Amino acid sequence: MMRTNKFLLSMVASAIALSGISTLAQAEDGINVGGAVRVNYAYKDYSESSKDKAGDLTFDMAAIKFNGKTGDWGLSAEYRFTSSTDYIKYGYGYYELNTDWQFQFGINKVPFGNPGFISNSFWFGIPYYLGFEDDHDIGVKAVYEKNGWHTDMAFYKNAEYGASENKRYATDLYTGTINGTEYNNEETNQLNLRQTYKIEHEGGSTTFGGSVEAGQIYNSKTGNTGDRYAVAAHLDSSFNGWNLQLQAMQYEYDAADSADANKIGVSVVSWQYEIASKGQAYSANIAKTVTTDWGSLKFYNDFGLMTPDVADSSYDDSLQNVTGVAISAGATYTMIDFIMGKNMTFSTANNDHVGLPEMGDDWDKRVNINFGYYF
């Protein structure tokens, strides 16, 4: 499908942050310049053309990154290029008041949910497809960290691109027509608060946390405003190479003058789809990292469940499970994933949505291999 191909060409998110293997060149002005080039292999068990060809190998993306500081001021940015488009992932300046406080200005990462990611795989977790994992918006953020406590407070005026643009890195509300339903929604005036506490213990550490997000939804056609919110509790614990991630979240998009109050439109990586306007999402991920003479292997299983909580009783749960291994060797990072999806966008044949009525009653399967070189 075209939507899946575009997704694969654009999606690189988790690997760069998870790999930690970027090799950066130091510039005289203190700004580090680095990047990545990636290719992707995909085999879809539910696609006859994919099976006939034994899968497809495509160019994923190239990225350039800037990071560095002069005195108390710094810069962090990443821009990405795919075969069909290009877009910014993040770009912000920051000021370090002291060793405890940092202030960020620009397109920065929205502090919601488990710090980092609530997934280990290339494929992300269900919160990503709802707009709550690795999102980046335009605003200001204050970060405080001391003695195990970490606090993020942020205000975002709007998303990084206009609501009618679907060529974006992370999921945001969409203005346009999807499956015959017209949406005119824009994200605006968003507040975020996330508090975590990290406990060091023998063999590793455990981070407990909670997140709150609240904002408005502007209807560009009628001029009226709705609202939205999300709350989450999360845990990230490591012990002797094992890692456990748990998260439970509740969200609601209450758009003004909605054609159908049960659903809302979103867009990401050159595609748009619908999600249930209210629901819960649960994530349970486990991983084991093994070090070797040449690098490391991380084996993982990421499970996600979304339960819609809308007035229409025909809406169904969405599920996704990803079993895989991430291989780090020198300047390369490879992620091999076996994805199973049920009533889930991007991982099923006939259900291009999250939490809407299901077509069929099967788990669809696919294999994805992403190889990246970092410089």
Secondary structure, 3 states (H helix, E strand, C coil): CHHHHHHHHHCCHHHHHHHCCCCCEECCCCEEEEEEEEEEEEEECCCHHHHHHCCEEEEEEEEEEEEEEECCEEEEEEEEECCCCEEEEEEEEEEECCCCEEEEEEEEECCCCCCCCCCCCCCCCHHHHHCCCCCEEEEEEEEEEECCEEEEEEEEEEECCCCCCCCCCCCEECEEEECCEEEEEEEEEEEEEEEEEEEEECCEEEEEEEEEEEEEEEECCCCCEEEEEEEEEEEEEEECCEEEEEEEEEEEEECCCCCCCCEEEEEECCEEEEEECEEEEEEEEEEEEEECCCEEEEEEEEEEEEEECCCCCCCCCEEEEEEEEEEEECCEEEEEEEEEEECECCCCCCCCEECCCCCCCCCEEEEEEEEEEEC
